Amino acid sequence: MENLFTDIYPYGTQYHRAPTPLPEEWEGDFKEISKNGYTHVQFRPQWRWHERIRGQYTWDDLDRLFDLADKYNLKVIIQPMLETAPDYVYTQLEGTRIGFRGLPIEPIANAAFYVGGWLPCFDNPEVAKAAYDFTYALASRYKSRKSLWFYSAWNEPRSRPLGQCTCKHSQKKYRDYLKRRFGTIENLNSIYGKAWESFDTVMVPNTSSDYVDLFLWRRWAAEAVSEHIELAVSAIRDAHPDVKIMCHVGASSVRQDPACDTSDDFLNASKVDWYGTSMWIPLNPENPNEYNSTLLQSAWLRRVDKNWMCHEFYPNQGNWWPEGKAEYMEQAALMAISVGCRGLTFWQYRSERLGEESNGWGMRNINGSHTHCSVRFDNLAKVLSDNPDLAKSEYVSPDIAVYFDIENDLQMRIQKMNSPTGEALGLIQPAYDHATKTSINGLHATLRRLGHTADFVVNGDDLSGYKAVIVSALEMTDNKEYEMLRKYVENGGTLYIEYPFACRDKNTWVSPMRPNSSFDTLTGLREAHRVEFYNRASNEIVFEDGRVEKTDGWHVTLEPIADDVKVLANWKDGGVAIAERKVGKGKVVVSGGNFSIYANAHPSDEIPSIFFKVLEDAGVRIDTSPLWTTARESDEYLFRFLFNTGDESITVDLEGEIGFASVECTEKDGKVTLPPQTTVVFKIKK
C-alpha cells in the first residue's frame, strides 16, 4: 500500500457539529486556523439536522462553512453523522431498535449526537434506504467544491449496548449471516454441538451462560457494523466515484470491550480506503501503563492500516475535568505521529457548550481564546508544515511483536460476564478487566519500559522480521496458529508464551488435551493443573537462584513431556511454573503464570526478570531508561523521537539537527536537556 499523503502532513481540527460553534464565530475561527498553518477542518453534517422532513434538505450552514474553507485555503473532510436520525425514521419507518425481552430502545440525544435521534436500526431496509438517500444527496451537493478533500464514512462505528437490536430485521440479518458462514444448519449444529431445527429457529441470545450463542451474536454484530460503513460508502461513491473515503473507530479492537462495544477493525478497514481511530488516553499519566496508552493504540492501528490517521485527538475532557499538562499533551500527539500516524485531527476546535460534553474536548476555550495547550499545538502545525520529509517517512519497526486475536478477546470477555439471565445480561456495562485486555496492556507497557514500542501481529502474519514474539492470554487457538508459531521458532525466533494458553478450540469448547492444536509438540509441555487465583499467596514463582516473583490471573502447573525441556522456575507451592525448550534454530519459553496481568495491576513495580531473559536470548537490546525513543525514516532523513517520561531531566547528545523541541528543552555544547514530559525530535541526514 502506498502512502496516501507525501506532500503535506495532515494536521487539522474538527470544527462544526451543529449547533456549535455559532455562525457569528465561524469566520474569525477560520482565519485563525488558516493563519496558524493547520491543513484542514472537519464538518459533521447530521442527518437529522439537514433533513427534518423527509426529502427536504437544508444546506445553508454547510454551504457557508464550505465558502469559508475556500476563502481561507483550508481542506475539508466531511463526516456524515447518520446515527442522528430524523423523527420520520421512527414515526414512519419503524426505525426504533428493540432490546432484550422485546423492549424498545427509544431514540435519545447524547454527547456526540446532541440534536437527538440516536440511534435507529440500520438493519431495517427502509432506514438503510433513507440513510443512503441522505448521504447521496450530501455527496452530490459538495462533490464539486474545491476545498473538499475526502470523506470519513462513519463516526466511531460500534455496536452498543450488548444487545444490539433484536427486531425482525436484525434477526433476519443474523440468520442470514449464519447461513453464509456455515452453509447448512447441520454444519452449524455439528461444529458447536447445538440442536437447532433450522436457521429460522435460531433466536437472539439472552444469556452469557451459553458462550456459543453470545459469541456468534457479537461476531455478527461486528459484521453488521462494517455493513453500516459500507452503506455510507456506497452512497458517497455513487454520487462521487473518485473521492477517497476513510473511517475511524472510537475504541479500537485492542482497547474496547469486544462484547459491549463491538467493532472489528479489520472488517471496518476493508470497507474504506484507509482507517483511523479516536485516541482516548489518560490526560495526567501516573505510571508507565498510562504513558504507554498512546503508543499501544498507535502500534495496533498501524497493524490494521499503515496509513492510519488519528481522527480524534482530545486536548482535554468534558465537564471541567483536570486538564493535561501542556508539555504532556504535546508529547502524546508526537507519540502517535512517531508510530506511523499519517495525519492528526483534533476533537475539537472550541470547547463544547452543550450537555454532557460541557466545557470539554476543545483545543481552544469556548470563546475561541487560547488554552494552555493550544499555543503548542499551533507551533506543532508550523513544525509539521516545515518538514515535508516527515510525511514521506515510514515508522521504523522494532525487533519484537505482541500477538493479538480479536475472537479470542471476545470469548474471554464473555466468560468473565457471569450473567445467567437475559435481564442481567441487559444490565451489563462495558468493562476492560478480562485477561486479554489486562495482559496486553501490561505486556505492551512492560516492553516499552525495556526500550521498545512493540508491533502487533495477528493470525497468518509473517513473523520472520522479529527476533522475539510474545503470546499472552491466548485461549482459543487452531492449527493455523500452531503452524505459524512453529515455523517462526524453527527458523530462529524466540517465542514467549504466558498462560492461559491454547485451552479452547475455535468453537469455544474447552480442549480435552491442553495445550491443543499440537502446541505440546512445540513447547514440550502439557497442562497438568490449572486454577484462577483463589488465594493470592499462590501466585509466587521461585527461580533456580531462589529469587521469588509474582504473577497474576492463573496458576497453571506445567508437565514436561520432552527430555530437552529445561525447567527455569517452580510454583512456590510446588510444580513446574516456567520452562524453556530449544526447537530448530529458535527457542520457546512458557510461563504457567501471567506476569503481564500482574504488570497491569502493578505498573511501577520492578520489571519481571523473565522479560529480560526473553529479550536477551533473542538478541534484542534492552534500555530501561525513562527516555523512550521511536523513529521514522524517509529516503533522506531519520527522525528520532525522544520522550522523557520520567520525573527528572535527562541530557543527551545532539544528533543531526533539532526538528522539534518542547519549549522547556535546552541545548548547550552539543547536548540537549529534556525536562520531565518534554519531547525532542532529531532530524538526521542519512
TIPADREN-492486 format. One record per atom (N, C-alpha, C): x, z negated, y negated; residue in one letter. Coordinates in steps of 0.2 Angstrom, whole numbers, plus 5000, padded with zeros to 4 digits. Layout:
XZYa ...
***
This chain:
500450005006m 500050005000m 500450004994m 500350054989e 500750054983e 500550004978e 500949984974n 500749934968n 500249964964n 499749934962l 499249954958l 499449964950l 499849914948f 500049904941f 500849904941f 501049954938t 501849964937t 502049964930t 501549984926d 501750004919d 501649934914d 501149894916i 501049834912i 500849784917i 500949724915y 500749664919y 500049644917y 499449644920p 498849624918p 498749554917p 498649534911y 498549464908y 498049464903y 497449434905g 496949434900g 496449374902g 495849384899t 495349324900t 494649344901t 494249314905q 493549324905q 493349304898q 492849344895y 492649324888y 491949314888y 491449354891h 490749344889h 490349344896h 489949284896r 489449274901r 488849244897r 488349284896a 487849274892a 487549204893a 487349164888p 487349174881p 487949164877p 488449144880t 489049124876t 489649164878t 490149174873p 490149154866p 489549194862p 489449164856l 488849194852l 489149254848l 488649304847p 488849364844p 489249354838p 489149304833e 489549304827e 490249284828e 490449264835e 491049244836e 491549294839e 491149354841w 491549404845w 492149434842w 491949464836e 492549504833e 493149464831e 493049404829g 493649364827g 494049344833g 493649334839d 494049314845d 494449384848d 494049434847f 494449494850f 495049514846f 494949504839k 495549514835k 496149474837k 495949404839e 496449354841e 496749374848e 496349394852i 496549414859i 497049464859i 496849524855s 497249584854s 497949564851s 497949524846k 498549514842k 499049474846k 498849434851n 499249394855n 499549424861n 499349494862g 499649534867g 499249524874g 498649504874y 498349504881y 498049574882y 498049594889t 497949664890t 497149674891t 496749624893h 496149644895h 495649584894h 494949604894v 494449554894v 493949574899v 493649514902q 493149524907q 492449514905q 491949554906f 491249534904f 490849524911f 490449484911r 490049464917r 489249484915r 489049544916p 488349554914p 487949534920p 487449484918q 487049454923q 486349494924q 486249504930w 485649544932w 485049524928w 484949464929r 484349434926r 484349434918r 484849434915w 484949444908w 484749514905w 484949564909h 484849634907h 484249664910h 483949634914e 483349674917e 482849614919e 482549584913r 482049534914r 481449564917r 481249624915i 480649664918i 480949724922i 480649724928r 480949774932r 480949844929r 481549874930g 481649944927g 481749954920g 481749894916q 481849894909q 482449864907q 482949894905y 483649874904y 483749864897y 484149804895t 484349794888t 485049784889t 485449824885w 486149834885w 486449814878w 486149794873d 486349784866d 486949744866d 487049684869d 487549644868d 488249674872d 488049704877l 488649734881l 488949794877l 488449834874d 488649894870d 489149874865d 488949814861r 489349794856r 490049764858r 490049734864l 490649704867l 491149764868l 490849814871f 491249874873f 491549904866f 491149904861d 491349934855d 491949894852d 491949824853l 492449784850l 493149794854l 493049804861a 493549814865a 493949874863a 493549934862d 493849994860d 494149984853d 493849954849k 494149944842k 494849904842k 494949854847y 495549814847y 495949834853y 495849884856n 496349914861n 496349864867n 495849834869l 495849794875l 495449834881l 495749824887k 495449854893k 494949804895k 494449834898v 493849794900v 493749794908v 493649734911i 493449734918i 492649714918i 492249744921i 491549724922i 491449694929i 491149634929q 490949604935q 490249584935q 489849624938p 489149614938p 488949554942p 488449514939m 488349444942m 487649454945m 487649474952l 486949494955l 486649434958l 486949374958e 486649314960e 486149284955e 486149304949t 485649284944t 485149334944t 484649324949a 484149374950a 483549364945a 483249424943p 482649414938p 482049384942p 481549354938d 480949324941d 480649374946d 480649434944y 480149484948y 480449484956y 481149464957v 481349464963v 481049414968v 480849364964y 480549304968y 479749314968y 479449334963t 478749344962t 478449404966t 478849464966q 478649524968q 478949544975q 479549524976l 479949554982l 480049494987l 479749434986e 479849384991e 480649374993e 480949364987g 481749354987g 481949284988g 481549234989t 481749164990t 482049154997t 482549124997r 482849105003r 482549055007r 482549055013i 482249005017i 482748955021i 482748895020g 483248845023g 483048825030g 483348765032f 483148735038f 482448715038f 482148715044r 481448695045r 480948735041r 481148795039g 480748845036g 480548825028g 480948775025l 480848755019l 481148805014l 480748825008p 481048875004p 481648845000p 482148884998i 482648864993i 482548894987i 482248854982e 481948884976e 482548904971e 482448954968p 482948984963p 483148924958p 483748924956i 483948874951i 484448904946i 484548864941a 485148884936a 485748834938a 486348854938n 486848814939n 487448834934n 488048804935a 488548814931a 488748884929a 488848924935a 489048994934a 488549044933a 487949014934f 487349054933f 486749024929f 487049004922y 486648964918y 485948994916y 485849064916v 485249094914v 484749084920v 484949064926g 484449054931g 484449104936g 483949104941g 483849154946g 484349144952g 484649094953w 485149084958w 484849054964w 484749084969l 485149134972l 484649174977l 484549234976p 484049274981p 484349284988p 483949304992c 484149334999c 484249404999c 484949424999f 485049494999f 485049525006f 484849485011d 484649525017d 483949555017d 483549535012n 482949565011n 483049635008n 482849695011p 483049755009p 482749775002p 482149745000e 481949754994e 482349724988e 482549664990v 483049634985v 483649674984v 483949694990a 484549734990a 484449804986a 483949834987k 483749894983k 483749884976k 483449834974a 483349814967a 484049794964a 484449764968a 485149744965a 485549804965a 485449854970y 485849914969y 485649954963y 484949964962d 484749994956d 485049974949d 485049904949f 485349874943f 486049894942f 486449884947t 487149894947t 487349974946t 486950014949y 486950084947y 486850104940y 486350074937a 486150084930a 486750054926a 487050004927l 487549974924l 488250014924l 488450034930a 488950084930a 488850154927a 488250174927s 488150244924s 488150234917s 487950184914r 487950174907r 488750174904r 489150134907y 489850124904y 490350164908y 490250214912k 490750244915k 491150284911k 490950304905s 491250354900s 491650314895s 491550244895r 491950204889r 492650204890r 493050224885k 493750224886k 494050164888k 493750104886s 494050044887s 493950014894s 493450044898l 493350024905l 493950034909l 494149984912w 494749984917w 494549984924w 494249934926f 493949934933f 493449884934f 493149874940y 492549834941y 492849774946y 492549724945s 492549664950s 491849664953s 491849684960a 491149694963a 490749634964a 491049574965w 490649514966w 491049454964w 490649404961n 490949344959n 490949294964n 491549274967e 491649224972e 491149234978e 491249284982p 490749294987p 490849234992p 490249204994r 490249154999r 489549135001r 489449105007s 488849085010s 488749015009s 488348995004r 488248925003r 487448915003r 487148855005p 487448805009p 487548825016p 487648775020l 487748785028l 487248825031l 486648825029g 486048855032g 486048925031g 486348955025q 486249025024q 485449035022q 485149095024c 484449105024c 484149115031c 483649085032t 483349095039t 482649135039t 482549175033c 481949215033c 481949275038c 481449305039k 481349355044k 481949415043k 482149425037h 482649475036h 483349455038h 483449395037s 484149365039s 484149355046s 483549335049q 483649335057q 483749395060q 483349455057k 483449515060k 484249535059k 484449525053k 485149545052k 485649505057k 485549445058y 485949405063y 485849435070y 485249455072r 485149485079r 485549545079r 485449585074d 485749655074d 486549645074d 486849595071y 487549585071y 487749565079y 487349525082l 487449505089l 487449565093l 486949615092k 486949675096k 487549715095k 487749725089r 488349765088r 488949735091r 489049675091r 489649635093r 489649635101r 489049625104f 489049605111f 488749665116f 488349705112g 488049765116g 487449745120g 487449705124t 486849685128t 486849605128t 486149585129i 486049505129i 486449475135i 486449515141e 486849495147e 487549485145e 487849525141n 488549515139n 488649455135n 488249445130l 488249385126l 488149325130l 487649325135n 487549265139n 488149245144n 488449305146s 488949295151s 489649265147s 489749285141i 490349265138i 490249185136i 489649165134y 489549105131y 489149055135y 488949075141g 488649035146g 487949015143g 487649065140k 486949055137k 486449085142k 485749075140a 485249105144a 484649125139a 484849165134w 484349195130w 484049255134w 483349265132e 482949315136e 483149385133e 483249385126s 483449455123s 483649435116s 483949485113f 484249465106f 483649445101f 483049475103d 482449455098d 482249385099d 482549345104t 482349275105t 482849225103t 483449255101v 483949215098v 483749185091v 483749125091m 483549085085m 484149065081m 483949045074v 484449025070v 484648955072v 485248935072p 485448865075p 485148815070p 485048755072n 484848695068n 485248635069n 485848645073t 486248585075t 486948605076t 487448565075s 488148575077s 488348555084s 487848525087s 488048495094s 488148555099s 487848615098d 488048675102d 488548715097d 489148705099y 489648745095y 489548815094y 489348845100v 489248925100v 488748945095v 488148915095d 487648935090d 487848935083d 488148885081l 488348875074l 488948925073l 489448925078f 490048975077f 489749045076f 489349065080l 489149135079l 488749145073l 488349095071w 487949105065w 488349105059w 488849065058r 489349065052r 489749125052r 489949155058r 490349215058r 489949275056r 489249275057w 488849325055w 488749315047w 488749255045a 488649235038a 489249265034a 489849265037a 490449295033a 490349365033a 490149395038e 489949475038e 489449495033e 488949445033a 488349465028a 488649465021a 489149415019v 489449405013v 489749475011v 490149495016s 490549555015s 490049615014s 489449615017e 489049675016e 488749665009e 488649605006h 488449604999h 488949634994h 489549624995i 490049654991i 489949734992i 489949754998e 489849825000e 489249854996e 488649814995l 488149844992l 488249854985l 488649814981a 488849824974a 489349884974a 489749884978v 490249934978v 489950004979v 489450014983s 489150074984s 488750094978s 488450054975a 488150074968a 488650094963a 489150054962i 489650074957i 489950144959i 490150154965r 490450214967r 489950274967r 489350264968d 488850314967d 488750344960d 488850294956a 488750304948a 489450324945a 490050304948h 490650314945h 491150324951h 491250384954p 491550394960p 492350374960p 492650384955d 493350374955d 493650304952d 493250264950v 493450204947v 493750154953v 494150114951k 494450064955k 494050004955k 493949964961i 493549904962i 493949854965i 493849794963m 494149734966m 493649684967m 493749634970c 493349574971c 493749514972c 493549454969h 493949394970h 493449334973h 493849304978v 493449244981v 493549184977v 493049134978g 493049074975g 493549024978g 493449014984a 493948974988a 494149014994a 494849034994s 495049074999s 495049045006s 495049085011s 494949055018s 495449005020s 496048995017v 496448945018v 496348885015v 495848885010r 495648825006r 494948795007r 494448845009q 493748825009q 493548795015q 492948765015d 492648735021d 492348805024d 492548815030p 492348885033p 491648885036p 491348825036a 490648825038a 490148815033a 490248775028c 489848765022c 489948805016c 490448845016d 490648885011d 490948945013d 490648985018t 490849035022t 491049095018t 491649125020s 491849185017s 492549205021s 492549265023d 493149295027d 493549335022d 494149315020d 494549355015d 494649425018d 494849435024f 494949495027f 494349545027f 493849515029l 493149555028l 493049585021l 493049535017n 492949545010n 493449605007n 494049595008a 494549635005a 494449705008a 494249715014s 494149785017s 493649825013s 493249795009k 492649825005k 492949854999k 493449834996v 493649854989v 494449874989v 494649904983d 495249924983d 495849874983d 495649814980w 496149764981w 495749694979w 496049644981y 495749574982y 496049524977y 495649474976g 495949414972g 495649354973g 495749304969t 495549234970t 495449194964t 495049144964s 495049094959s 495549044961s 495849014956m 496448964958m 496248894956m 495948864960w 495748794959w 496348744961w 496648714956i 497148664958i 497048604954i 497448544956p 497448484953p 497748494946p 497448474941l 497748484934l 498348434932l 498348384936n 498848324935n 499148304941n 499548354944p 499848334951p 500248274951p 500148234957e 500448174958e 500848164964e 500948224968n 501348224974n 501448294976n 501948304980p 502148374982p 501548414985p 501148384988n 500548424991n 500148454985n 500048414980e 499648444974e 500048494970e 500748484969y 501148534966y 501148594970y 501048594976n 501148654980n 500448694981n 499948664978s 499248694979s 499248774976s 499548784971t 499648854968t 500048894973t 500548874975l 501048914979l 500648924986l 500348874989l 499948884995l 499448944995l 499048934990q 498548984989q 498849054988q 499349054984s 499649124982s 499949154988s 500249114992a 500549144999a 500049175003a 499449135004w 498949165008w 498649225005w 498549224999l 498249284996l 498649344996l 499349334996r 499749384997r 499749415004r 499649375009r 499549405016r 498949445016r 498349425013v 497749465013v 497849525010v 498149525004d 498249595000d 498849584995d 499349624996k 499949614992k 499849634985k 499249664983n 499049674976n 498649624974n 498649564976w 498149514975w 498249494967w 497649474964m 497649454957m 497249384957m 497549344953c 497249284951c 496649294946c 496049294948h 495549324943h 495149264940h 495349204941e 495049144938e 495649094938e 495949084932f 496449034932f 496248984927f 496148924929y 495748874925y 496248834920y 496248844914p 496648804909p 496448724909p 495748714910n 495548644911n 494948644915n 494648584915q 493948574919q 493448544915q 492848544918g 492248534914g 492148454912g 491648444907n 491448384906n 491948334904n 492448354900w 492948304897w 493348274902w 493548314908w 493948284912w 494648284909w 495148244912p 495848244909p 496148314909p 496448334904e 496748394903e 497448394907e 497648454909g 498348454912g 498848454907g 499448434908k 499948444903k 500148514902k 500248534896a 500348604894a 500948634898a 501448594899e 502048624902e 501848634910e 501448594913y 501248604920y 500748664920y 500348674916m 499848724916m 500248794916m 500748794911e 501148854911e 501548864917e 501748804920q 502148814926q 501748844932q 501048814932a 500648834938a 500448914937a 500348934931a 500249004930a 500849044933a 501449024931l 502049064933l 502149054941l 501948994944m 502048994951m 501649044954m 501049064952a 500649114955a 500949184954a 501149194948i 501549254947i 502149264951i 502549214952s 503149214956s 503049234963s 502449214966v 502249234973v 501849294974v 502049344969g 501749414970g 501149424967g 500849384963c 500149394959c 500249454955c 499849504955r 499849564952r 499549564945r 499149514943g 498849504937g 498449444936g 498349414930l 498049354929l 497549354924l 496949324926t 496349324921t 496149254920t 496149224914f 495949154913f 495249154913f 494949094916w 494249074915w 494249014911w 494049014905q 493849074901q 494149074894q 493949114889y 494249114883y 494049044879y 493449034877r 493248974874r 492948924879r 493048864878s 492748814882s 491948824882s 491648804887e 490948814888e 490548764884e 489948784882r 489448734878r 488848714883r 488848744888l 488248744892l 488248694899l 487748664900g 487648624906g 488248594909g 488248594916e 488748564919e 489548584918e 489548644914e 490248664913e 490448644905e 490048594903s 490148574896s 490848564894s 491148584889n 491748574886n 492348584892n 492248634896g 492748644901g 492948724901g 493448734905w 493748794908w 494048844902w 494048824896g 494248864891g 494948864889g 495248924888m 495948924885m 495948904878m 495348914874r 495348894868r 494748834868r 494748804862n 494248754861n 493548784860n 492948754860i 492348784859i 492248824853i 492648794848n 492548834841n 493148884840n 493448904846g 493948954846g 494648934843g 494748874841s 495448844839s 495848834845s 496548834844h 496948824849h 496848754853h 497048754860t 497048694864t 497848684864t 498048624867h 498748604868h 499048654873h 498648694877c 498948744881c 498948814879c 498548834874s 498448904873s 499048934869s 499448894865v 499948924862v 500448954867v 500548914873r 501048934878r 500748994882r 500148994883f 499849054886f 499949114882f 499849104875d 499949164871d 500649184871d 501149144871n 501849154872n 502049194879n 501649174884l 501749204890l 501549274890l 500949284886a 500749354886a 501349404883a 501649374878k 502149414875k 502749424880k 502949374883v 503449374888v 503349434894v 502749434896l 502549474901l 502549554899l 502249564892s 502249624889s 502949654888s 503449604887d 504149624886d 504549634892d 504249624898n 504649634904n 504249674909n 504149744907p 503849784912p 504149784919p 504749774920d 505049774926d 504749714931d 504449664928l 504149614932l 503549644936l 503149694932a 502549724935a 502749764941a 503349794941k 503649834946k 503949794952k 504049734951s 504449694956s 503949674962s 504349654967e 504049634973e 504249564975e 503749524977y 503949454979y 504449454985y 504949414985v 505549404990v 505249354995v 505149385001s 504849345006s 505349295009s 505149235011p 505649185014p 505749205022p 506149155025d 506349165032d 505849135036d 505349105034i 504949055038i 504149075036i 503749065041a 503049085041a 502649025044a 501949025042v 501548975045v 500949015048v 500749005054y 500149045057y 499449015055y 499049055054f 498349035052f 497849075055f 497249045058d 496749085061d 496049065058d 495649115055i 495049095052i 494549075057i 494449105063e 493949075068e 494149015071e 494748995072n 494948935074n 494848875069n 494948895063d 494748845057d 494048835057d 493548885058l 492848875058l 492648825064l 492948835070q 492748795076q 492948725075q 493548715072m 493748645071m 493348605066m 493148645061r 492648615056r 492048595060r 491748645064i 491048625067i 491148565071i 491648555075q 491748505080q 491848435076q 491948435069k 492048375065k 491348355062k 490848395063m 490248385059m 489848325062m 489748325069n 489348275072n 488648265070n 488348325070s 487648325067s 487148345073s 486848305076p 486448325082p 485748355080p 485548345074t 484848365072t 484848415067t 484348455066g 484348505061g 484248475054g 483948415054e 483848385047e 484548365045e 484948335049a 485648305047a 486048365045a 485948425049l 486348475048l 486248505041l 485648505039g 485448525032g 485748485026g 485948425028l 486248375023l 486948385023l 487348415027i 488048415027i 488348455021i 488848415018q 489148445012q 489848475014q 490048515010p 490748545011p 491248485012p 491748495016a 492248445017a 492948485020a 493448445019y 494148485020y 494548435024y 494248395028d 494648345031d 494748355039d 494548425041h 494648435048h 495448455049h 495648465055a 496348465057a 496648525054a 496348585054t 496648645052t 496848645044t 496348615041k 496448615033k 497048565032k 496948505035t 497448445033t 498148465036t 498148495041s 498848515044s 499148575040s 498748625038i 499048675034i 499248655027i 498848605024n 499048585018n 499748545018n 499748495023g 500348455024g 500948495026g 500848545030l 501448585033l 501748625027l 501248665024h 501548715019h 501948675013h 501648615011a 501948575006a 502648545009a 502648525015t 503248505018t 503848555018t 503648615020l 504148675020l 504348685013l 503948675008r 504148685001r 504648634999r 504548575001r 505048515000r 505648535003r 505648575008l 506348595011l 506648655008l 506248685003g 506548745000g 506248805000g 505648805003h 505348875005h 504548875004h 504348925000t 503648945000t 503448985006t 503248955011a 503148995017a 502649045017a 502749105020d 502249155021d 501749135026d 501149165026f 500649155031f 500649215035f 500549205042v 500449265047v 499849245051v 499549305053v 498949295057v 499049335064v 498549335068n 498549365075n 498649435074n 499149465078g 499349535078g 499849555073g 500149505069d 500649525064d 501349535067d 501749575064d 502449575066d 502849515063d 503149475068l 503449415066l 504249425066l 504449485067s 505149495068s 505549475062s 505249475056g 505649465050g 505749395048g 505549345052y 505549275051y 506049245056y 506449195053k 506849155058k 506449095061k 505949075058a 505549025061a 504849035059a 504349015064v 503649025063v 503348955066v 502948925062i 502648865064i 501848875065i 501648845071v 500948845073v 500648775073v 500148755069s 499948685069s 499148685070s 498948645074a 498148635075a 497848705076a 498148735081l 497848805084l 497448785090l 496848775091e 496548755097e 496248815101e 496048865097m 495748925100m 496248985101m 496448995107t 496949055107t 496749105113t 497149155113d 496949205118d 497649245120d 497649285124n 498249315127n 498549365122n 498249385117k 498549425112k 499049385108k 498749325106e 499249275103e 499849255107e 499649245113y 500249225118y 500749275118y 500549345119e 501049395119e 501449405112e 501049395107m 501449395100m 501949345100m 501749285101l 502249225101l 502849225106l 502649255112r 503149255117r 503649305115r 503449365113k 503949415111k 504349395105k 504049355101y 504449335095y 505049285097y 504849235102v 505349195104v 505849225108v 505649275113e 506149305117e 506649345113e 506449375107n 506849415103n 507249375098n 507249305099g 507749265095g 507449225090g 506749225089g 506449175084g 506349105087g 506249065082t 506148995083t 505448975082t 505048955087l 504348935086l 504248865087l 503948835082y 503748765082y 503048755083y 502748715088i 502048705089i 501948635088i 501348615084e 501148555084e 500448545087e 500348495091y 499648495094y 499148465089y 498448475090p 498148505095p 498348585096p 498348605102f 498548675103f 498248705110f 498048765109a 497848805115a 497448765120a 496948735117c 496448695122c 495748725122c 495648775118r 494948805119r 495048885120r 494548915123d 494548985124d 494149015118d 494149075117k 493849105111k 493149105111k 492849085117n 492149065117n 491948995115n 492448955112t 492348885110t 492448835116t 492448855122w 492448815128w 493148775128w 493148715130v 493748685132v 494048715138v 494748735138s 495048765144s 495248715149s 495148735155p 495248685161p 496048665161p 496448715160m 497148705160m 497448715153m 497748665151r 497948665144r 498748655144r 499148705140p 498848755136p 498648815140p 498148845137n 497848905140n 498248975139n 497949025141s 498249095139s 499049105141s 499249065146s 499949075149s 500449035144s 500249005139f 500748975135f 501148925139f 500948895144d 501348845148d 501948885151d 501948945152t 502548985154t 503048995149t 502748995142l 503248995137l 503548925135l 503148875135t 503348815132t 503648775138t 503548785144g 503748745150g 503448685150g 502848675147l 502448615146l 501748615148l 501448565150r 500748565151r 500448495147r 499848495146e 499548435143e 499348395148e 499648335148a 499448285153a 498848235151a 498848225145h 498348175142h 498248185135h 497648185132r 497548185125r 497048135123r 497148115117v 496648075113v 496748085106v 496148085102e 496248075095e 496448005094e 496747985088f 496947915087f 496447875086f 496347825091y 495847775090y 496247705088y 496847705089n 497247645087n 497947675083n 497947665077r 498447695073r 499147665075r 499247615079a 499847595082a 500147645087a 499647685089s 499847735095s 500147795092s 500247805086n 500447865083n 501247875082n 501647825084e 502347815083e 502647855089e 503147895087i 503647935092i 504347905091i 504647895097v 505347865097v 505847925099v 506347935095f 506847995097f 507347965101f 507848005103e 508347985108e 508847935105e 508947935098d 509347895094d 509047825092d 508347815094g 508047755093g 507647765087g 507647815083r 507347825077r 506547825078r 506147795074v 505447795075v 505047835069v 504647885071e 504247915066e 503547925068e 503147935063k 502347935064k 502148005063k 501548015067t 501148075067t 500448055066t 500048105066d 499348085065d 498848135069d 498248115069g 497748165072g 497648155080g 498248175083w 498148175091w 498748145094w 498648115099h 499148085104h 499048125110h 499548175111v 499548215117v 500148205121v 500048185127t 500648175131t 500748235135t 501448255135l 501648325137l 501948315144l 501848365149e 502148355155e 502648415156e 503248405157p 503748465158p 503548495165p 503548565165i 503448595172i 504048645173i 504548645169a 505048685170a 505748645169a 506248665173d 506848625174d 507248625167d 507148685163d 507548685157d 507248655151d 506748625152v 506448585146v 506848525144v 506948515138k 507348465136k 506948415132k 506848355134v 506448305130v 506848275124v 506448285118l 506848255112l 506548185110l 505948175112a 505648105110a 505048095114a 504948025114n 504348005118n 503847965114n 503247955116w 502747915113w 503047845113w 502847805108k 503147735109k 502747695114k 502147715116d 501847685122d 501947725128d 502447765128g 502547805135g 502347875135g 502747915139g 502547985139g 502948035135g 503048095137v 503448145133v 503048165126v 503348155121a 503048175114a 503248245111a 503948255112i 504248315109i 504748345114i 504748405115a 505148435119a 505348505117a 505948535119e 506148605117e 506348645123e 506348705122r 506548755128r 506848815125r 507348835128k 507648905126k 507248955130k 507049015127v 506749065130v 507049135128v 507349165132g 507649235129g 508149215124g 508149245119k 508649235113k 508449185108k 507849155110g 507549105105g 507349035108g 506949005104k 506848935106k 506148915104k 505848875108v 505148845106v 505248765106v 504948735101v 504948665101v 504148645100v 503948595104v 503248575104v 503248495103v 502748485099s 502648415097s 501948395099s 501848345103g 501148325105g 500748285100g 501148265094g 500848235088g 500948275083g 500548265078n 500548315072n 500848285066n 501448305064f 501748275058f 501448305052f 501248365052s 500948395046s 500348365044s 499848345048i 499248305046i 499548235043i 500048205046y 500248145043y 500548155036y 500948215035a 501248235029a 500648245024a 500048265026n 499548275021n 499248215018n 499248165023a 498948095021a 499548055017a 500148075018h 500748035015h 501248085012h 501048115007p 501348175004p 502048155001p 502148095000s 502848074996s 503248035001s 503048025007d 503547995012d 504148045014d 504648015017e 505148055019e 504948105024e 505248165023i 505148225027i 505248205035i 504848215039p 504948205046p 505648245049p 506048215053s 506648245055s 506548305059s 505948315062i 505848375067i 505848435063i 505648435056f 505648495052f 506448515050f 506848465049f 507548485048f 507848515054f 507648485060k 507948515066k 507748585067k 507048605066v 506748665067v 507148715063v 507148705056l 507448745052l 508248755053l 508548705055e 509248705056e 509448755062e 509048745068d 509048785074d 508948855072d 508548865068a 508348935066a 508848965061a 509248935059g 509748955054g 509448965047g 508948925045v 508548935039v 508948885034v 509048905028r 509448855023r 508948795022r 509148745020i 508748685018i 508948665011i 508448655007d 508648625000d 508048574998d 508248514998t 507648464996t 507648444989t 507948484985s 507948474978s 507148484975s 506948444970p 506348454967p 506348514962p 506848544962l 506848614958l 506648664963l 506048684963w 505848734968w 505948804965w 506148844969t 506348914967t 505948964971t 505749024968t 505549084971t 505849144968t 505649204970a 505949264967a 505549324968a 505649364963r 505349434964r 505949484962r 505849544965e 506449594963e 506149664962e 506449694957s 506249774957s 506949804958s 506849874957d 507449914959d 508049894954d 507949864948e 508449854944e 508649774943e 508149734944y 508149664942y 507949614948y 508249554948l 508049504952l 507749454947l 507149434948f 506849374944f 506849314948f 507249264946r 507249194949r 506849144945r 506349124948f 505849074945f 506149004947f 506248954943l 506448894944l 505948844941l 505648794945f 505148754943f 505348684945f 505448644939n 505548574940n 504948534942n 504848514948t 504348474950t 504448394951t 505048374948g 505248304949g 505148264943g 505348204943d 505248154937d 505848154932d 506348194934e 506948184929e 507248254928e 507548264922s 507848334920s 508348354925s 508348424926i 508848454931i 509248504927i 509948504928t 510348554924t 510648604929t 510548674928v 510848724932v 511248774928v 511648814932d 512048864929d 511548924927d 511748954921l 511349014919l 511549064923l 511049104925e 511149164929e 510849224925e 511249274924g 510949334920g 510749314913g 510149334911e 509849314905e 509249274906e 509049234901i 508349194902i 507749244900i 507349254905g 506749294904g 506249254901g 506249194903f 505749144901f 505949074901f 505749034897a 505948964897a 505448924894a 505248864897s 504748824893s 505148794887s 504748784882v 505048764875v 505448694876v 505348654881e 505748594882e 506348604884e 506548664887c 507148684891c 507648694885c 508348674887t 508848694883t 509448724886t 509848764882e 510348804885e 511048784881e 511548764885k 512148754882k 512748764886k 513248794884d 513848814888d 513748844895d 513248884895g 513148924901g 512748884906g 512448834904k 512048784908k 511348784905k 510848774909v 510148764907v 509848704910v 509548664905t 509248604907t 508448604907t 508148584913l 507448584913l 507148514914l 506848494909p 506448434909p 505948434915p 505648374916p 505048374921p 504448424920p 504248454925q 503648504924q 503748564920q 504448584919t 504548644915t 504848694920t 504848754917t 505048814921t 505548864917t 505948894921v 506448944918v 506349004923v 506449064920v 506449124924v 507149164922v 507549164927f 508149204926f 508049284927f 508249324923k 508249394924k 508949424925k 509049444931i 509749454934i 509749534935i 510249564932k 510349634933k 510649644940k 510349694944k 510649704951k 511249744951k 
***
